[in-house]
Amino acid sequence: MPPNPLMVPEPIAACARRLAEQEADPLAAFIYDLDALETHIQWLRSHLPDGVDLFYAIKANSEPAVLRTLAPWVDGFDVSSGGEIQKLIEHDITQPFIFSGPGKLDSDFRLALEARVEQIHLESHDEIQRLNTIAAETGRRQRVLIRVNPTLPDALSTKLAMAGQPTPFGLEERQLTDAVIQVDESEYLELCGFHVHAMSHQTDVYRHLGLLDSLLDKWPIWRALAEEPAKVTQLNLGGGMGVNYQGIDQFDWPTLCWHLARRLAWLPEPPRIRFEPGRFVTAHCGYYVMQIIDLKHNHGEDFAVCRGGTHHFRLPVAQGHSHPVVHLPQNACEGEARPLTVVGQLCTPKDVLARGVPMVNPQRGDLLVLPMAGAYGYNISHADFLCHPRPVQQFIRPGALRVNDTLALEAV
Ligand SMILES: *Cc1c(COP(=O)(O)O)cnc(C)c1O
């Protein structure tokens, strides 16, 4: 289960203190707990019904240590660019991989084919045509899925919807007949199924189940479009399981798996299902640590100005939320908590990571820990802005965590 993010496990706090001692300047660092990541992926896997594959979308966090930790527990990796394929090759990650995403280059297709990609998800008529031409050069038939942007019930959308509305992703259902014919007529392509990654940030399992149910209802119709429906066996349902950054009511994965198992059991010819979550896999294992450089009072508000900022950890601004912060004081202190705004070193008023963070007697040099920073954290950030140095990235394996080894958050 995702840990309670309002606590910082003691090994993380100890690592943060050690790193801070080693640095001449105040610290900004990411710490990743690979044991927690491994426990979490094992937990995800343990609930997975028969007939369902688990892939990891590496764009959420493609650090080699993360990929190596996940590799034994996933059926493969989902990549979205030539650069991500290159990364798998460079780091000798040999698990199967699948390739999706808009705007694929011919050179991306060539690289994917060379690296023996398992399946490519095609997003447009043009991609179908280009991949067929490129696959012909290799003389091999390439297995493909067609990505669909289906019409969805309104009630199912989230704040980051990729489908059910105009987006650059996939083909509309009314274009599907033509797309299926086009693939069937492409000598070097073999249609295996359909792909829908409809949304990100779904924290409500019942809404997610509603989405999956509506796609399973469409499955026989889509499949019947193929010349040989018996060869169309795969339905990739994407990722999108959300993380509640306020730290409560996390996505109910066991319930999703339980309902899906029952639903598949009822279907006369169930497709092989594939999930490819990103955020829900790696968010919880990462922590961003900032050390307080300066404390200020300005126009009625208290500020903690910290090493680092949103150029390392853009997620809170990207999502428009105030991120939870755990204050690690240097000395135990008592007294009344006062709310602070936590900012970084950038010369922009947008460099805010959290507001109204209650802290008791905050001091210059104290460490602040921002949990749930393992997905779409450092890798979506504009790290070169203002020529600040890049943060330390530390990967640790602290062993099994004990309940007593946690420090309570002063509140969020
Ligand atoms: C980004 C992406 C994912 C992962 O999305 P999460 O919200 O991180 O689970 C899965 N599939 C595709 C095609 C994606 O682009």
The ligand as an SDF file (V2000), in Angstrom:
LIG
                    3D

 15 15  0  0  0  0  0  0  0  0999 V2000
    1.9660    9.1580  -19.5870 C   0  0  0  0  0  0  0  0  0  0  0  0
    1.3970    7.9070  -20.0940 C   0  0  0  0  0  0  0  0  0  0  0  0
    1.1070    6.8480  -19.2180 C   0  0  0  0  0  0  0  0  0  0  0  0
    1.2740    6.9700  -17.7290 C   0  0  0  0  0  0  0  0  0  0  0  0
    0.3740    7.8670  -17.1810 O   0  0  0  0  0  0  0  0  0  0  0  0
    0.2410    8.0230  -15.5770 P   0  0  0  0  0  0  0  0  0  0  0  0
   -0.8020    9.0700  -15.3910 O   0  0  0  0  0  0  0  0  0  0  0  0
    1.5830    8.4220  -15.0890 O   0  0  0  0  0  0  0  0  0  0  0  0
   -0.1650    6.6830  -15.0500 O   0  0  0  0  0  0  0  0  0  0  0  0
    0.6230    5.6850  -19.7500 C   0  0  0  0  0  0  0  0  0  0  0  0
    0.4330    5.5470  -21.0810 N   0  0  0  0  0  0  0  0  0  0  0  0
    0.7030    6.5340  -21.9460 C   0  0  0  0  0  0  0  0  0  0  0  0
    0.4560    6.3200  -23.3760 C   0  0  0  0  0  0  0  0  0  0  0  0
    1.1880    7.7380  -21.4860 C   0  0  0  0  0  0  0  0  0  0  0  0
    1.4360    8.7270  -22.3520 O   0  0  0  0  0  0  0  0  0  0  0  0
  1  2  1  0
  2  3  1  0
  2 14  2  0
  3  4  1  0
  3 10  2  0
  4  5  1  0
  5  6  1  0
  6  7  2  0
  6  8  1  0
  6  9  1  0
 10 11  1  0
 11 12  2  0
 12 13  1  0
 12 14  1  0
 14 15  1  0
M  END
$$$$
